[in-house]
Amino acid sequence: MNGGESDYEMVDLDRPNGDGADTDKAVTSGSAADDWQFMVGVAISVYQNSGGPNNQWERFEHEKKWFGRPTIAGGAVCGLAADFWDRYEEDIQRAADLNSNCFRLSLEWCRLEPEQGKFDVQAVQRYHDILDCLIRHRMQPVITLHHFVHPTWFEDLGAFTQAENTQHFVNFATKAFKEYGSKVHAWATFNEPNVMMFCGWIYGAFPPAKLANFSAGGKHLLNQLRAHTAVYHAIKALPGGDKARIGLVHNWLRYEPLSKDGFSAVYVKPLCSWMESVWANQLIIEYFTTGKFHFPVPFGSAIHAQEDRVPPTDWIGINYYGRVAINWKCQPSCHPGETMTDMPYPLYAPGLYDGIKALSEIGKPIYITETGIANEKEDLKPQFFETYFAQMERAVKDGYDLRGIMYWTLIDNFEWAEGWTIKFGLYAWAQGGSQERIMRKTTPMLADIYKGLPDKMRGHWDNRKMPTEQGRAPPDSLMNSRHPLVEKNS
């Protein structure tokens, strides 16, 4: 279903439990924390791998920025990309061949509800087919409800800049739970609301491509966090919702001066400090531990709110890739002995441990919902696998409740404003019409790691350091109970 409006059948969708599944029975039949399990898999965005109409990103790709510049590197558009939408069976098999036991993907709102209040029955069924395929391959689905993309009708209403629009997202999320709840292991309400805020309202790389609009960006971030809470409560109130695993994904990125001494430090240190506050690492921790929201606005009034109660979440996802060192030119660089990846940062494995430790202050299970490396030459990938996975093991040994890793990403995809210039995939793919996927030479290294990692991590967890001050999941946590549908197909 990749065409225009004539390609879909529209229906009102308000029925519980898709395919007649008993959501209440399926979701609640998990076991207790004794079934702690470490999950390994891959993460994708369906839009980045399939494109699709009726959304703000597809429209943005065809617009121009300042002075007539294209919005995407090289004037690229997503198009069908690698067409996961129609080739999901073979791609899911590829993930299974990597020894994955989970698979994170986005539920594209624009495909399911291309017109307000009307759902596309073919798209609804296609997601059932995708989820069923994952379960047949013994992979637990982890769904992201909003991965940067939403329908154009929602964008035209003001999207998350308007608090009153939250209900539209809540309606979508609850209908999604009613339809797919029996098949989904865990739900993420949002992917990286801090990135969407920064790139859309301050840096100008995402729609609506605003520059330095800190006030609007702060309000957008607050409204998305409040939408997370609204979705959380709405799903929990549904049959079976009390056992649903609902979380939020945060991008963890730190900034530091390349040189801590010398003249450049006079202006680079404040810049890094400012970037830290805008990137909202500490803001997220404070919000989910105290309900306090404080977002700085240069030369204006900060966006401040205090919620009546601590916002709820069952788990936290961390997306981590590296850390940024700023040089005297105020540009990304790296320290001596480090090598830049194809992105504007080097590998920095200790930062993954630091992020896990910091987010553990929230007191909920943690998943690495994305990590990976853009390195087309593949010369840095062995170092990535060795050092980043060592930090994951270190975190579990030290008692932090880390429960999984989802590698970004399976197939080379449309990397937002970078278009096709950045390659994160375990499989190479290029435009040209062949849709051929070619396994990269280092990909078997990940398959070998994944083969033994769940049992290895279980051993680390059983022998972890006790006690820790932070990062302990409540004893009745169901976050990693084996999904009954996966058990049935084992």
C-alpha positions, -999 to +999 in steps of 0.1 A: +000+000+000+023+027-012+001+047-035-022+077-030-056+081-015-073+058-040-053+029-028-069+025+006-103+015+020-114+037+048-133+024+078-142+036+113-121+015+136-134+010+172-133-027+179-114-043+207-086-068+203-077-074+166-082-108+150-105-117+179-076-121+203-083-120+240-060-091+249-067-092+286-058-129+289-028-126+266-011-096+281-017-105+318-003-140+316+033-130+321+054-141+350+072-122+377+107-107+380+123-142+384+119-145+346+144-116+340+154-119+304+179-100+283+165-092+249+186-088+217+174-076+184+172-048+158+153-015+156+138+001+125+115+029+116+089+017+091+088+051+075+126+052+070+124+018+054+092+022+034+082+058+031+046+066+027+022+094+019+000+116+041+026+127+066+046+158+074+079+143+066+070+133+030+057+169+025+089+183+041+111+164+017+097+182-013+100+217+002+129+241+001+148+257+030+165+290+032+179+304-001+162+276-020+183+248-004+168+214-003+155+202+031+173+168+027+210+162+018+214+160-020+177+168-025+168+132-016+134+119-008+125+087+010+102+072-016+097+034-011+132+032+005+140-006+010+103-013+010+100-032+043+063-027+040+061-052+011+093-072+019+089-076+056+089-114+056+124-116+041+137-088+064+123-104+095+140-136+085+173-117+083+167-104+118+160-139+130+192-151+114+211-127+136+198-146+166+174-118+176+147-124+201+130-090+197+123-065+170+115-029+175+095-011+148+072+020+144+035+019+141+030+046+114+001+067+123-001+082+088-006+048+073-032+037+098-052+070+101-044+089+069-076+109+074-088+121+108-110+095+124-108+071+094-085+040+095-071+022+065-082-014+069-055-027+046-028-010+066-044-023+098-042-059+085-006-054+072+006-046+107-012-078+119+007-097+093+040-081+103+035-088+140+024-124+133+055-129+112+077-117+141+060-140+166+064-170+142+101-162+142+102-161+180+108-124+182+090-102+206+075-070+190+084-037+206+062-010+191+070+027+189+038+047+185+055+079+173+089+079+155+091+115+143+063+110+117+026+118+120-003+125+095-005+158+076-039+164+090-024+163+125+005+186+115-020+211+100-038+213+133-006+223+150+005+189+161+022+189+195+026+226+196-010+228+207-019+210+240-055+204+228-042+181+200-030+155+225-063+138+225-059+129+188-027+110+197-044+094+227-072+082+204-047+067+180-027+050+207-058+034+224-071+021+191-037+006+184-037-011+217-071-025+212-061-038+178-026-051+186-023-054+223-023-092+224+007-093+201+030-065+214+055-071+241+062-034+249+051+000+238+071+032+234+050+063+232+076+085+216+110+081+200+134+108+212+111+138+219+143+158+227+157+152+192+123+161+176+123+193+196+159+203+189+160+194+152+126+208+144+125+240+165+161+250+172+184+235+146+160+235+116+168+201+102+134+184+109+100+198+100+089+225+106+125+236+102+125+265+127+157+281+138+163+291+175+126+290+184+134+279+219+100+289+234+080+268+209+105+240+211+102+238+249+064+238+247+065+211+221+087+189+243+064+195+273+033+186+253+049+154+241+059+144+276+023+151+288+010+132+258+031+102+270+013+104+304-021+107+288-015+077+266-001+057+296-032+063+317-056+058+287-041+024+278-039+013+315-076+019+318-084-005+289-091-042+294-056-058+297-040-024+299-029-027+335-003-052+324+008-033+293+045-023+293+046+014+283+078+034+281+095+063+264+127+065+244+153+092+251+184+101+230+214+103+254+241+126+241+268+145+260+288+176+249+322+185+262+350+209+251+378+193+232+402+214+253+394+221+289+421+247+291+433+276+270+415+305+255+389+284+236+376+269+268+364+304+278+336+302+252+334+265+244+327+254+280+295+276+282+285+264+247+287+228+259+269+235+291+241+252+271+239+223+247+236+199+276+207+218+290+189+221+257+194+184+249+174+177+280+192+147+296+188+160+331+154+174+323+141+139+314+155+124+346+140+152+367+107+151+350+102+114+356+114+115+392+098+147+405+073+159+378+093+192+374+099+205+339+123+233+333+135+242+298+158+272+293+150+299+268+178+323+259+168+359+263+133+349+273+113+332+301+121+296+307+093+270+301+085+257+335+058+233+348+053+212+379+030+182+375+006+172+402+022+138+405+053+121+392+047+111+355+044+074+350+064+050+329+071+013+330+105+015+313+130+038+297+147+034+264+181+049+258+194+056+223+231+061+225+257+064+197+286+085+210+295+119+226+304+152+210+336+170+216+335+207+205+368+223+192+379+259+192+359+265+160+327+253+178+326+223+155+323+186+164+357+169+168+374+141+187+402+136+212+436+123+203+435+085+197+398+086+187+385+083+151+353+100+139+325+078+126+306+088+095+285+109+119+299+140+136+311+121+167+336+094+175+330+061+192+329+065+230+318+034+248+320+046+284+293+071+276+268+042+272+275+031+308+272+067+320+238+071+303+225+038+317+237+048+352+221+083+349+187+071+336+186+045+363+178+073+387+142+070+373+141+036+389+127+016+359+140-011+337+162+002+309+164-009+273+190+002+248+164+008+221+191+020+196+228+019+193+250+013+163+276+029+141+276+046+108+309+034+093+307+025+057+344+013+056+336-010+085+370-004+100+356+008+133+328-018+137+349-045+154+359-018+180+323-009+184+312-044+190+340-051+215+338-019+235+300-011+235+289-046+245+316-046+272+299-016+287+265-033+286+279-062+305+296-039+330+262-022+336+244-054+344+273-067+366+270-035+385+234-040+392+217-017+368+185-031+354+194-031+317+172-056+299+181-055+262+198-041+232+182-033+198+208-025+171+202+004+147+196-008+121+188-038+100+189-023+064+205+010+052+176+035+054+166+071+049+184+089+077+161+119+079+179+152+069+210+132+059+190+113+033+210+084+019+244+097+028+247+078+061+248+040+063+238+024+096+226-009+082+238-044+090+228-050+054+238-026+026+211-013+004+212+014-023+187+031-045+184+018-080+154-005-081+170-039-074+160-039-037+190-062-031+202-064+005+239-073+009+251-085+043+280-064+055+312-083+063+311-075+100+275-084+105+282-120+115+301-106+144+268-093+158+251-126+152+278-144+172+275-119+200+237-123+201+238-161+201+252-163+237+244-128+251+210-135+267+224-164+288+256-145+296+236-115+308+214-137+329+245-149+346+257-114+352+223-104+366+222-134+390+256-125+403+252-087+402+266-064+428+241-058+456+228-035+466+228-005+443+214+029+451+197+032+417+184+013+388+165-014+407+132-025+391+103-032+415+100-068+424+067-073+406+082-060+373+068-079+343+090-061+318+107-092+305+082-119+310+080-142+280+051-132+257+025-160+257+021-159+219+059-164+215+057-192+240+029-208+220+050-207+188+082-219+205 
